[in-house]
Amino acid sequence: MKTWEIYAIRHATNDSRTRGVNFISDPDPTALLTLDFFCWVLRSGDEVIVVDTGLDPAKGAKNGHSQVISPPDGWAALGVDPAQVSTVLLTHAHYDHLGYLDALPNARFYMQAEEMAYVTGPWMEKPTFRHAYWPDEIARLVHLLYDGRLHLHGRDHDVADGISAHWVGGHCAGQEVLRIRTERGWVVLASDALHYYEEYERGIPFTVAFNISDMIAAHDRIRTLADSDDHVLPGHDPRLLGLYPAVSSELEGKILRLDLPPEKAS
């Protein structure tokens, strides 16, 4: 039975955001709450799968996000040759997840069909729903689709032995989570279905949402897929830095090992 290691590349951060920007309702809306940005690498023996490709730093800077390490540098630090990567999973198409598509020249990309319909359909006429997408990156997805390098799959998709993708929606129309078998059991990489553990713990939504009811329902779906709450990994929470070890002292604060047990309960 195949198991996977999970590595998180903390490629950007924003320490100027307030809780009121992050949560729809908050008792202390002016308090600061750091937003970290992660993309991921899954490894089982010699097999490597990349999950999301991070944030274009110039685009991130427009929203106050600063680069910590470029995803290609993170892949290199993990011994991953981008030219040898054949599979990339896109959990959704927001701009902080598509920044380095062209750094993986031989990969095939996988994404929820509902996300592609969303980002090329009538909801994009509304500024509320399109503001986290960049049209040049969506156009790149269309070109990848026409080039046979983007596969659009249904709501539940078996990626590989020990990895499956599951639609939850909420944050965007095609948001998915990944269920990953590790040595410690089934872990759910929630990506932006959970930006912070706090959403999950308090049953509250993040501010960027297509469908709030789906966003809250995703919490229950995640719980059915993960072995426990300590097997759940959010997509933007700086709390991860205190729970999981860096892969080396040189990469402290940049690359974490997430398939190991957390160092304290989340």
C-alpha positions as CSV (number, residue, x, y, z in Angstrom):
1,M,0.0,0.0,0.0
2,K,1.6,3.2,-1.2
3,T,2.1,6.1,1.3
4,W,3.2,9.7,0.5
5,E,5.3,12.4,2.1
6,I,3.9,15.9,2.0
7,Y,6.0,19.0,1.7
8,A,4.7,22.5,2.0
9,I,6.6,25.4,0.3
10,R,5.8,28.7,2.1
11,H,6.3,30.8,-1.0
12,A,4.8,34.1,0.2
13,T,3.4,35.9,3.2
14,N,1.3,39.0,4.2
15,D,1.6,40.2,7.8
16,S,-0.5,43.4,7.3
17,R,-4.0,41.8,6.9
18,T,-6.6,42.2,9.7
19,R,-8.9,39.6,11.0
20,G,-11.8,41.6,9.6
21,V,-10.4,41.2,6.1
22,N,-10.0,37.4,6.6
23,F,-13.2,36.5,8.4
24,I,-16.8,37.5,7.5
25,S,-17.6,38.1,11.1
26,D,-15.0,38.6,13.8
27,P,-15.1,39.9,17.4
28,D,-11.7,41.7,16.9
29,P,-11.8,42.8,13.3
30,T,-8.8,45.3,13.5
31,A,-6.3,42.8,15.0
32,L,-3.6,41.6,12.6
33,L,-3.6,38.0,11.3
34,T,-0.8,36.9,9.0
35,L,-1.8,35.1,5.8
36,D,0.8,32.7,4.6
37,F,0.9,31.1,1.1
38,F,1.8,27.5,0.4
39,C,2.1,25.2,-2.5
40,W,3.0,21.5,-2.1
41,V,5.0,18.5,-3.2
42,L,3.9,14.9,-2.7
43,R,6.5,12.2,-2.9
44,S,6.4,8.4,-2.7
45,G,9.8,6.9,-3.5
46,D,10.8,8.3,-6.9
47,E,7.3,9.4,-7.8
48,V,6.6,13.1,-7.4
49,I,3.4,15.1,-7.7
50,V,3.2,18.9,-7.5
51,V,0.2,20.5,-6.0
52,D,-0.5,24.1,-7.2
53,T,2.3,26.4,-8.5
54,G,2.3,29.4,-6.2
55,L,2.1,33.1,-6.7
56,D,3.6,35.4,-9.3
57,P,5.5,37.9,-7.0
58,A,4.6,40.9,-9.1
59,K,0.9,40.1,-8.9
60,G,1.1,39.3,-5.2
61,A,2.8,42.6,-4.5
62,K,-0.3,44.5,-5.7
63,N,-2.1,43.0,-2.7
64,G,0.7,43.4,-0.2
65,H,2.0,39.8,-0.5
66,S,5.8,39.4,-0.4
67,Q,7.7,36.4,-1.7
68,V,9.5,34.1,0.7
69,I,10.9,31.7,-1.8
70,S,10.0,31.1,-5.4
71,P,8.3,27.7,-6.0
72,P,11.0,26.7,-8.5
73,D,13.6,27.3,-5.8
74,G,11.5,25.3,-3.4
75,W,11.3,22.4,-5.8
76,A,15.0,22.5,-6.4
77,A,15.6,22.4,-2.6
78,L,13.5,19.3,-2.5
79,G,15.5,17.7,-5.4
80,V,12.6,18.0,-7.8
81,D,13.5,18.8,-11.4
82,P,10.6,20.7,-12.9
83,A,11.3,19.3,-16.3
84,Q,10.7,15.8,-15.0
85,V,7.4,16.5,-13.2
86,S,4.6,14.8,-15.1
87,T,1.6,15.5,-12.8
88,V,0.4,18.8,-11.3
89,L,-2.8,19.0,-9.3
90,L,-4.6,22.4,-9.3
91,T,-6.9,22.7,-6.3
92,H,-8.5,25.8,-7.9
93,A,-7.5,28.6,-10.3
94,H,-7.0,31.6,-8.0
95,Y,-3.9,33.6,-9.0
96,D,-1.9,32.5,-5.9
97,H,-2.1,28.9,-7.1
98,L,-1.2,29.4,-10.8
99,G,1.8,31.6,-10.8
100,Y,4.4,29.2,-12.2
101,L,2.5,27.0,-14.6
102,D,5.1,27.5,-17.3
103,A,8.0,26.4,-15.0
104,L,6.7,22.8,-15.5
105,P,7.1,22.4,-19.2
106,N,6.3,18.7,-19.5
107,A,3.6,18.3,-16.9
108,R,0.0,17.4,-17.3
109,F,-2.3,19.5,-15.1
110,Y,-5.5,18.3,-13.4
111,M,-8.4,20.4,-12.2
112,Q,-12.1,20.2,-11.4
113,A,-14.2,20.7,-14.5
114,E,-16.5,22.9,-12.5
115,E,-13.7,25.3,-11.8
116,M,-13.0,25.8,-15.5
117,A,-16.6,26.3,-16.3
118,Y,-16.7,28.9,-13.5
119,V,-13.7,30.9,-14.6
120,T,-14.7,31.0,-18.2
121,G,-18.5,31.6,-17.6
122,P,-20.9,34.3,-16.7
123,W,-20.0,34.6,-13.0
124,M,-16.7,36.3,-14.2
125,E,-18.8,39.3,-15.3
126,K,-19.1,40.1,-11.5
127,P,-16.1,41.8,-9.9
128,T,-16.9,40.1,-6.6
129,F,-16.2,36.7,-8.1
130,R,-13.4,37.4,-10.5
131,H,-11.1,39.5,-8.3
132,A,-8.9,36.6,-7.3
133,Y,-8.3,35.5,-10.9
134,W,-6.0,37.0,-13.6
135,P,-7.2,36.7,-17.2
136,D,-3.8,35.9,-18.6
137,E,-3.5,32.9,-16.2
138,I,-7.0,31.7,-17.2
139,A,-6.1,32.1,-20.8
140,R,-3.0,30.0,-20.1
141,L,-5.3,27.2,-18.8
142,V,-7.4,27.4,-22.0
143,H,-4.2,27.0,-24.0
144,L,-3.1,24.0,-21.9
145,L,-6.5,22.5,-22.4
146,Y,-6.2,22.8,-26.2
147,D,-2.7,21.5,-26.1
148,G,-3.9,18.3,-24.3
149,R,-2.0,19.2,-21.1
150,L,-5.0,20.1,-18.9
151,H,-7.4,17.3,-17.8
152,L,-10.7,18.5,-16.4
153,H,-12.2,15.8,-14.1
154,G,-15.4,15.2,-12.2
155,R,-16.0,15.9,-8.5
156,D,-14.3,12.8,-7.2
157,H,-11.1,11.7,-9.0
158,D,-8.5,9.1,-8.2
159,V,-5.1,10.6,-8.8
160,A,-2.8,7.8,-7.9
161,D,-2.6,5.0,-5.4
162,G,-3.1,6.7,-2.1
163,I,-4.2,10.1,-3.5
164,S,-7.7,11.2,-4.4
165,A,-9.3,14.6,-5.2
166,H,-12.7,15.7,-3.9
167,W,-14.9,18.6,-4.8
168,V,-16.1,20.8,-1.9
169,G,-16.8,24.1,-3.6
170,G,-17.5,27.1,-1.3
171,H,-14.3,29.2,-1.7
172,C,-14.8,29.0,-5.5
173,A,-17.1,26.9,-7.6
174,G,-14.4,24.2,-8.3
175,Q,-12.5,24.1,-5.0
176,E,-11.2,20.7,-4.2
177,V,-9.4,19.0,-1.3
178,L,-6.9,16.1,-1.6
179,R,-7.0,12.9,0.5
180,I,-3.5,11.5,0.9
181,R,-2.4,8.3,2.5
182,T,0.6,8.8,4.7
183,E,2.5,6.7,7.3
184,R,0.4,8.3,10.0
185,G,-2.9,7.7,8.2
186,W,-5.2,9.6,5.9
187,V,-4.4,13.3,5.7
188,V,-6.6,15.9,4.0
189,L,-4.7,18.7,2.2
190,A,-7.6,21.2,2.4
191,S,-5.9,24.0,0.3
192,D,-8.3,27.0,0.4
193,A,-11.3,25.0,1.5
194,L,-9.7,26.0,4.8
195,H,-7.5,29.1,4.9
196,Y,-7.1,28.8,8.7
197,Y,-7.7,26.1,11.3
198,E,-9.9,28.7,13.0
199,E,-12.6,28.4,10.3
200,Y,-12.8,24.7,11.0
201,E,-12.7,25.1,14.8
202,R,-15.3,27.9,15.0
203,G,-17.5,26.9,12.0
204,I,-16.9,30.3,10.3
205,P,-16.4,31.2,6.6
206,F,-13.4,33.0,5.0
207,T,-14.3,36.3,3.3
208,V,-13.5,35.2,-0.2
209,A,-16.4,32.9,-1.1
210,F,-18.6,31.8,-4.0
211,N,-21.0,29.9,-1.9
212,I,-20.9,30.2,1.9
213,S,-23.1,27.2,2.6
214,D,-20.8,25.0,0.5
215,M,-17.8,26.5,2.4
216,I,-19.3,25.5,5.8
217,A,-20.5,22.1,4.5
218,A,-16.9,21.4,3.4
219,H,-15.8,21.3,7.0
220,D,-18.0,18.2,7.5
221,R,-16.7,16.6,4.2
222,I,-13.1,17.2,5.3
223,R,-13.9,15.5,8.7
224,T,-15.2,12.4,6.9
225,L,-12.1,12.1,4.7
226,A,-9.4,12.7,7.4
227,D,-8.5,10.3,10.1
228,S,-8.7,13.1,12.7
229,D,-8.6,16.9,13.0
230,D,-4.9,16.6,13.4
231,H,-4.8,15.1,10.0
232,V,-6.1,18.3,8.3
233,L,-3.9,20.8,6.6
234,P,-5.2,24.3,5.8
235,G,-3.9,26.3,2.9
236,H,-2.8,29.7,4.5
237,D,-2.4,29.3,8.2
238,P,0.9,30.4,9.8
239,R,0.1,28.1,12.7
240,L,1.6,25.3,10.5
241,L,5.0,26.7,11.2
242,G,4.7,25.8,14.8
243,L,3.2,22.4,14.2
244,Y,5.4,20.9,11.6
245,P,9.2,20.7,11.2
246,A,11.2,22.4,8.5
247,V,13.0,20.0,6.2
248,S,16.3,21.6,7.3
249,S,17.6,24.4,9.4
250,E,18.6,26.3,6.2
251,L,15.0,26.1,5.0
252,E,13.4,27.1,8.3
253,G,10.2,29.1,7.6
254,K,10.3,28.1,3.9
255,I,9.7,24.3,3.5
256,L,7.8,22.1,6.0
257,R,7.3,18.4,6.3
258,L,3.5,17.9,6.8
259,D,3.1,14.1,6.7
260,L,4.6,13.7,10.1
261,P,2.5,14.0,13.3
262,P,2.0,17.6,14.5
263,E,4.3,18.6,17.3
264,K,1.3,19.6,19.3
265,A,-2.4,19.3,18.9
266,S,-3.7,21.8,16.3
